[in-house]
Amino acid sequence: NSVQRQNVDYDMKQVYEGPVHLTADNHFSGEHVLDHVGGKGLGGTFTNRRDRFPKDTKQYLHHEKVEANSKRSRVARFKNPIVAVKEVAATAIKKAYTKTIVSFQSTGATNISGV
């Protein structure tokens, strides 16, 4: 039995129309992750822990712990979120991107960051 091999051309099919958009839990987030993902030209949405806010924005965001069982904290969790936006210019090795952080008055890690 001899097997004859032939050269076969396959057409590549584009799976996605644009760059990938990543999502991750707060254990995989932080400003360094936003910079890496954004610089590659990808998108991402992440939950963000209070201790992983960018240093220059922490004073403006909801970063203090509040009592978890307080009726006031339960009602106010998603009221008046603070949104921080930063445009990052392209460099020779990174693409331009926009970083966003949404800080809720929450008792948990429900702050959201993205590029």
N, C-alpha and C positions, 0 to 999 in steps of 0.2 A: 504494500500500500504506500504509494508516494503521495505526499500532500504538496500541492503547488500553491505558493503564496502569490497574491496579487497586491499591487499598490491600490488602495482604495482611498478616495478623497471624501472626507466628511465635511459638511457645512456646519460651522459653529453657530449655535443659536444663542442669542443674548437672553440670559435668564432674567436680569433686572434692567429696568429702563434707566436707572440712575445709580449713584453710589449707595452702598449699604447703610442702613440706619441701625445702630446698635442700641440695646437696652440692657441695663444692669442694675443690680441691687447696690445698696450703699457700701458694701464691703469692697466694691470694685470701682469706686468713684473717687473724685478728688480733682483738684485743679490740674495736676499732672496728666490725668487721664483725659480731661477736656482738651488740653493742649495737644496731646498726642493724636487723639481721634480727629480733632478739627484740623490739625496741620496736615493730616493725610487726605483731607477732602471728604471725610466721612461724616455722617450725622450720628448723634447719640442723645439718648434721654436716660438720666440716671437719678435714683434717689440719692440724697446727699445728707450725710450726718452733720450735726451741728459743729463737730470738731474738724470738719474738712472744708469749711468755707475758706475762700481766698483771704489771706491775712489782712489785706487792705479794705475788705468789705465787711468783716465780722462785726464791727461796731454798729453798722447800719441794719444788720439782719437780726431776726429772732433767734438768738443762740442760747438764752438762759433756759434752764429747766424750770418747768412749772408743775404745780401739783396735778397729778394725773386724774384725780377724782373730783376736782373742782368743777361745779356746774359752769362757771364762767369760762374755764379753759376748754371745756367740751364745746360750748357754743362758739367760741372765738377761734377755733382751730383753723378754719379756712376763711375767716374774715380778714379783710385788709392785708392781703399778701404784699410783700415787698419784692419788687422785681429789679434785678440788676442786669444790665446789658453792657457788654464790652466788645467792641470791634477790634479784631486782631489783624494787622496787615500781613500780607504775604512776604516771605523772605526767599532767599535763593533755594532753600530746601523745604519750605513749608508753604502750604496754600493759605489764602486768607479765609477767616472764619469768624463767626460771632458766638461768644459765650453768653449764656443766660443762666441766671440763678433765681429761683422763686422760693422765697422763704415764708413759710406759714407759721402762725402762732400755734405751734403744735407741741405735743409732749413726746412725739416719736420722730422717726427719721423720714418724715414725709416731705421734706424739702426736696425740690426738684432742680436739677441742673441739666444743661444741654448745650449742644453745639449744632 
